[in-house]
Amino acid sequence: METKSKEKKTKYPSELRQDLVTGDWVVIATGRSKRPEDFFAEREEIERIEKDEDKKCFFCFPEETGQEKDVLIYANSEGDWSLRVFPNKYPALLRGKKINHWEEGPYFAMDGVGYHELVVTRDHEKSIGQLDVLAVAEIIDAYQDRYISLMNKKSVNYIDIFHNHGKSAGASIVHPHSQLVAIPVISPYVKAELDGAEIYYRQNKQCVYCAMISWEKEKKLRVVFENDEYLAFCPFSSRVAFEVWVIPKKHKPYFERTGKEEKIKVAEALQGVLEKIYKRLNNPDYNFYIHTSPCDGKDYPHFHWHIEILPKTSVWAGFELSTGVEISTIEPEESARYLREKML
């Protein structure tokens, strides 16, 4: 349910505010840092958390450390848990059905309604690239399970699934975990991809991602990994060094429709690429995320779901921030060649 007003009526701990010029959305997560001086203490707090984790990890012992009740849990043959999903203790968005839109002068915003969950694997040390394929397939299965559970909620139009590895990639908790954020608006980045895919299809009568896949398979200059169902390659216009996409070879707009056997294959591709990055680049920090068609009730036949992996090989500075144009310091062809080389 949505309501509109000329002024803000409710006080959620976060808000979605829209840029008046670009139309982009920004989450103002006021519930996470309430006072300006909190930012000064942030570095010390992260160091304190890391020291505390050495004593008792928040995610190794979720019941004892006050985490929210599980919404999904998988057990291994010994009866111990192997993966669990629970709501984020400090969510960017709060669960709710009613979305209150409000205005302030020329500006437009809405309450921060949505869902924010954590997908936590059992092993405190091993990153995804160090797990076996079946363990990674379990992660993919959990992503899909929670996606399907949330996609038809009234306050949800897009579900973002992402993984931060390392401090510079935004991982404030050392224990490996992914995050799932369900939001009432379409991601600006995804919208740009949706629009671009539709324009390309109208002009060429072909999916733009299928065109990339066909070319990359033929030339093999930028291919990093390949199996029967998935292709992993460094994009022609890579934004950062060693950026890799993992994508279904067949045209598939919707991640949530991935079949059981396909999940094994995508896990094989994702684990294979992350293992190469781990070994060949000496375990760099990285982010990866899934881009799939929105769950807003519309049809997106021209889109093609995929995973984007971005190692943290550089920091945005003045040029990148002022133009939005990123600078990559190595050719994607060379990145792919290096990652393809036999690992010791």
C-alpha positions as CSV (number, residue, x, y, z in Angstrom):
1,M,0.0,0.0,0.0
2,E,1.3,3.4,-0.9
3,T,0.3,6.9,0.4
4,K,1.3,10.3,-0.7
5,S,1.7,13.5,1.3
6,K,3.2,16.9,1.1
7,E,5.2,16.3,4.3
8,K,6.9,13.5,6.1
9,K,4.5,11.6,8.4
10,T,6.4,8.6,9.8
11,K,9.9,8.2,11.3
12,Y,11.6,5.2,9.8
13,P,15.3,4.8,10.7
14,S,16.1,5.1,7.0
15,E,14.7,6.9,3.9
16,L,14.8,6.6,0.2
17,R,15.5,10.0,-1.4
18,Q,15.5,10.7,-5.1
19,D,18.0,12.9,-6.9
20,L,16.0,15.8,-8.5
21,V,18.4,15.9,-11.5
22,T,19.2,12.3,-12.4
23,G,16.3,10.5,-10.8
24,D,18.7,8.2,-9.0
25,W,17.7,6.8,-5.6
26,V,19.8,7.1,-2.4
27,V,19.3,5.3,0.9
28,I,19.8,7.7,3.9
29,A,20.3,5.1,6.6
30,T,19.9,7.4,9.6
31,G,19.3,4.5,11.9
32,R,22.9,3.4,11.5
33,S,24.8,6.6,12.5
34,K,22.7,9.0,14.5
35,R,25.3,11.7,15.3
36,P,28.1,13.3,13.3
37,E,30.7,12.4,15.9
38,D,29.9,8.7,15.3
39,F,31.8,8.9,12.1
40,F,34.9,10.0,14.0
41,A,34.8,6.9,16.1
42,E,34.0,4.5,13.2
43,R,37.5,3.3,12.6
44,E,38.0,2.5,16.3
45,E,34.7,0.7,16.4
46,I,35.7,-1.5,13.4
47,E,38.9,-2.4,15.1
48,R,37.0,-3.2,18.4
49,I,34.6,-5.4,16.5
50,E,37.5,-7.3,14.9
51,K,39.1,-7.8,18.3
52,D,35.8,-9.0,19.8
53,E,35.4,-11.4,16.9
54,D,38.6,-13.1,17.9
55,K,37.0,-13.9,21.2
56,K,33.5,-14.8,20.0
57,C,32.5,-14.2,16.4
58,F,29.0,-12.7,15.8
59,F,28.3,-15.1,13.0
60,C,29.9,-18.2,14.4
61,F,27.6,-18.0,17.5
62,P,24.5,-16.0,16.2
63,E,22.2,-17.1,19.1
64,E,24.8,-16.0,21.7
65,T,25.6,-12.7,20.1
66,G,22.0,-11.6,19.7
67,Q,21.4,-12.0,16.0
68,E,17.8,-12.1,14.7
69,K,16.0,-15.4,14.4
70,D,16.8,-17.5,11.3
71,V,14.6,-17.3,8.2
72,L,16.5,-20.1,6.6
73,I,19.0,-22.7,7.9
74,Y,20.8,-25.6,6.2
75,A,22.3,-28.5,8.2
76,N,25.1,-30.9,7.3
77,S,25.2,-34.6,7.8
78,E,26.6,-34.2,11.3
79,G,23.6,-32.1,12.3
80,D,25.5,-28.8,12.6
81,W,24.4,-25.9,10.5
82,S,26.3,-25.2,7.3
83,L,24.5,-22.0,6.2
84,R,21.9,-19.7,7.8
85,V,20.0,-16.6,6.8
86,F,18.7,-14.1,9.3
87,P,17.6,-10.4,9.2
88,N,20.4,-7.9,9.6
89,K,20.6,-6.6,13.1
90,Y,21.3,-3.1,11.7
91,P,19.2,-3.0,8.6
92,A,19.4,-0.3,5.9
93,L,15.6,-0.7,5.4
94,L,12.9,-1.8,7.8
95,R,10.3,-4.5,7.1
96,G,6.8,-3.0,6.5
97,K,3.9,-3.1,4.1
98,K,2.9,0.6,3.9
99,I,5.1,2.9,1.9
100,N,4.6,6.6,2.7
101,H,5.8,9.0,-0.1
102,W,6.5,12.5,1.0
103,E,7.8,15.8,-0.5
104,E,10.0,18.6,0.8
105,G,9.8,21.6,-1.5
106,P,11.0,20.3,-4.9
107,Y,12.3,17.1,-3.4
108,F,10.7,13.6,-3.3
109,A,11.3,10.8,-0.9
110,M,9.7,7.8,0.8
111,D,10.1,5.8,4.0
112,G,12.9,3.2,4.0
113,V,10.7,0.1,3.7
114,G,12.1,-3.2,2.6
115,Y,14.1,-6.3,3.8
116,H,17.7,-6.7,4.7
117,E,19.1,-10.2,5.4
118,L,22.4,-11.9,5.8
119,V,23.5,-15.2,4.2
120,V,26.2,-16.7,6.5
121,T,28.3,-19.7,5.8
122,R,29.6,-21.9,8.7
123,D,33.4,-21.7,8.2
124,H,34.9,-18.5,9.8
125,E,38.0,-18.5,7.6
126,K,37.2,-19.8,4.2
127,S,36.0,-17.3,1.5
128,I,33.8,-18.5,-1.3
129,G,36.7,-19.2,-3.6
130,Q,38.1,-21.7,-1.0
131,L,34.9,-23.7,-0.6
132,D,34.0,-26.7,-2.6
133,V,31.5,-26.4,-5.4
134,L,28.6,-28.0,-3.5
135,A,29.0,-25.5,-0.6
136,V,28.9,-22.7,-3.1
137,A,25.8,-24.3,-4.7
138,E,24.2,-24.2,-1.3
139,I,24.9,-20.4,-1.2
140,I,23.3,-20.0,-4.6
141,D,20.3,-22.1,-3.5
142,A,19.9,-19.8,-0.4
143,Y,20.0,-16.7,-2.5
144,Q,17.3,-18.1,-4.7
145,D,15.2,-19.4,-1.8
146,R,15.1,-16.0,-0.1
147,Y,14.6,-14.2,-3.4
148,I,11.5,-16.2,-4.1
149,S,10.2,-15.7,-0.6
150,L,10.5,-11.9,-0.8
151,M,9.8,-11.1,-4.5
152,N,6.0,-10.8,-4.2
153,K,6.0,-8.7,-1.0
154,K,4.0,-5.4,-1.5
155,S,7.0,-3.2,-0.6
156,V,9.5,-5.0,-3.0
157,N,10.2,-4.2,-6.6
158,Y,13.9,-5.2,-6.7
159,I,16.1,-7.5,-4.8
160,D,19.8,-6.9,-4.6
161,I,22.1,-9.8,-3.7
162,F,25.7,-9.0,-3.1
163,H,28.9,-10.2,-1.3
164,N,31.6,-8.0,0.2
165,H,35.0,-9.6,0.8
166,G,37.6,-7.6,2.8
167,K,37.7,-4.2,4.5
168,S,38.1,-2.1,1.4
169,A,35.1,-3.8,-0.1
170,G,32.9,-2.9,2.8
171,A,33.0,-6.0,4.9
172,S,33.0,-4.8,8.5
173,I,32.6,-8.4,9.8
174,V,35.4,-10.7,9.0
175,H,33.3,-13.9,8.9
176,P,32.3,-14.6,5.2
177,H,28.7,-13.5,4.5
178,S,26.5,-12.2,1.7
179,Q,23.6,-9.7,1.9
180,L,20.2,-9.5,0.4
181,V,18.4,-6.2,0.3
182,A,14.8,-6.0,-1.0
183,I,13.8,-2.5,-2.0
184,P,10.7,-0.7,-3.3
185,V,12.5,1.0,-6.2
186,I,14.6,-0.2,-9.2
187,S,18.3,0.2,-8.9
188,P,19.6,3.1,-11.1
189,Y,22.4,0.9,-12.4
190,V,20.0,-2.0,-13.2
191,K,17.6,0.4,-14.9
192,A,20.4,1.6,-17.1
193,E,21.2,-2.0,-18.0
194,L,17.5,-2.7,-18.7
195,D,17.1,0.3,-20.9
196,G,20.4,-0.4,-22.8
197,A,19.4,-4.0,-23.4
198,E,16.0,-3.0,-24.7
199,I,17.5,-0.4,-27.1
200,Y,20.1,-2.9,-28.4
201,Y,17.3,-5.5,-29.0
202,R,15.2,-3.0,-30.9
203,Q,18.1,-2.0,-33.1
204,N,19.7,-5.4,-33.6
205,K,16.9,-8.0,-32.9
206,Q,19.2,-9.8,-30.6
207,C,19.9,-9.8,-26.8
208,V,23.0,-7.7,-26.2
209,Y,24.3,-10.1,-23.6
210,C,23.9,-13.1,-26.0
211,A,25.9,-11.1,-28.6
212,M,28.7,-10.6,-26.0
213,I,28.6,-14.3,-25.1
214,S,28.8,-15.4,-28.8
215,W,31.7,-13.1,-29.5
216,E,33.7,-14.0,-26.3
217,K,33.2,-17.7,-27.0
218,E,34.5,-17.3,-30.5
219,K,37.5,-15.1,-29.8
220,K,38.3,-16.5,-26.3
221,L,40.6,-13.5,-25.6
222,R,38.8,-12.6,-22.4
223,V,37.3,-15.9,-21.3
224,V,38.4,-16.9,-17.8
225,F,36.2,-20.0,-17.2
226,E,33.6,-22.0,-19.1
227,N,31.4,-25.0,-18.5
228,D,28.3,-26.4,-20.3
229,E,26.0,-23.8,-19.0
230,Y,28.0,-20.7,-17.9
231,L,30.7,-18.4,-19.3
232,A,33.0,-16.2,-17.2
233,F,34.9,-13.5,-19.0
234,C,36.5,-10.1,-18.4
235,P,34.2,-7.5,-20.1
236,F,35.6,-5.7,-23.1
237,S,35.0,-2.4,-21.3
238,S,36.1,-3.6,-17.8
239,R,35.7,-0.8,-15.2
240,V,38.4,-2.2,-12.9
241,A,41.4,-4.5,-13.3
242,F,40.3,-8.2,-13.3
243,E,36.6,-7.5,-13.4
244,V,34.8,-10.7,-14.3
245,W,31.2,-11.5,-15.3
246,V,29.6,-14.9,-14.8
247,I,26.6,-15.4,-17.2
248,P,24.3,-18.2,-18.4
249,K,25.1,-19.1,-22.0
250,K,21.4,-19.5,-22.8
251,H,19.2,-16.5,-22.7
252,K,17.7,-16.3,-19.2
253,P,16.2,-13.0,-17.9
254,Y,15.4,-14.2,-14.3
255,F,17.8,-15.5,-11.7
256,E,15.0,-16.9,-9.6
257,R,14.1,-19.4,-12.3
258,T,17.5,-21.1,-12.2
259,G,17.1,-24.9,-12.1
260,K,18.7,-27.3,-9.7
261,E,21.4,-28.6,-12.1
262,E,22.0,-25.1,-13.3
263,K,22.8,-24.0,-9.7
264,I,25.6,-26.5,-9.6
265,K,27.0,-25.2,-12.8
266,V,26.8,-21.5,-11.8
267,A,28.4,-22.5,-8.5
268,E,31.2,-24.2,-10.4
269,A,31.8,-21.1,-12.4
270,L,31.6,-18.6,-9.5
271,Q,33.8,-20.8,-7.3
272,G,36.3,-21.3,-10.2
273,V,36.7,-17.6,-10.8
274,L,36.9,-16.6,-7.2
275,E,39.5,-19.3,-6.6
276,K,41.6,-17.9,-9.5
277,I,41.3,-14.4,-8.1
278,Y,42.2,-15.6,-4.6
279,K,45.3,-17.5,-5.8
280,R,46.5,-15.4,-8.7
281,L,46.0,-12.0,-7.0
282,N,46.9,-13.0,-3.4
283,N,43.4,-12.8,-1.9
284,P,42.4,-9.2,-2.8
285,D,39.3,-7.6,-1.5
286,Y,36.4,-7.7,-3.9
287,N,32.6,-7.3,-4.4
288,F,30.3,-9.4,-6.4
289,Y,26.6,-9.0,-7.0
290,I,23.7,-10.5,-9.0
291,H,21.9,-8.4,-11.6
292,T,18.6,-9.9,-12.6
293,S,15.3,-8.6,-13.9
294,P,13.2,-6.7,-11.3
295,C,10.3,-8.4,-9.5
296,D,7.9,-5.5,-10.1
297,G,5.4,-7.4,-12.0
298,K,6.6,-6.3,-15.5
299,D,8.2,-8.5,-18.1
300,Y,11.8,-8.1,-19.1
301,P,12.4,-10.5,-22.0
302,H,15.4,-8.5,-23.3
303,F,17.5,-8.7,-20.1
304,H,20.0,-11.5,-19.2
305,W,20.8,-12.1,-15.6
306,H,24.5,-12.3,-14.6
307,I,27.0,-12.0,-11.7
308,E,29.5,-9.1,-11.8
309,I,32.8,-9.6,-9.8
310,L,34.9,-6.5,-9.1
311,P,38.2,-6.8,-7.3
312,K,39.3,-3.7,-5.3
313,T,42.3,-2.9,-7.3
314,S,42.0,0.9,-7.2
315,V,40.3,3.8,-5.4
316,W,38.0,6.3,-7.0
317,A,39.6,9.7,-7.1
318,G,38.7,13.1,-8.5
319,F,38.3,12.1,-12.2
320,E,36.2,9.1,-11.4
321,L,34.0,10.9,-9.0
322,S,33.5,14.0,-11.2
323,T,32.8,12.1,-14.5
324,G,31.6,8.6,-13.5
325,V,34.2,7.3,-15.9
326,E,36.4,4.7,-14.3
327,I,40.1,4.1,-15.0
328,S,41.4,0.5,-15.3
329,T,45.1,0.1,-15.5
330,I,45.3,-3.2,-17.3
331,E,43.7,-4.6,-20.5
332,P,40.9,-7.1,-19.8
333,E,42.6,-9.4,-22.4
334,E,45.7,-9.4,-20.2
335,S,43.6,-9.9,-17.0
336,A,41.9,-12.9,-18.5
337,R,45.1,-14.4,-19.7
338,Y,46.7,-14.1,-16.3
339,L,43.6,-15.6,-14.5
340,R,43.5,-18.5,-17.1
341,E,47.1,-19.5,-16.4
342,K,47.5,-22.8,-14.5
343,M,47.4,-22.4,-10.7
344,L,50.0,-24.0,-8.5
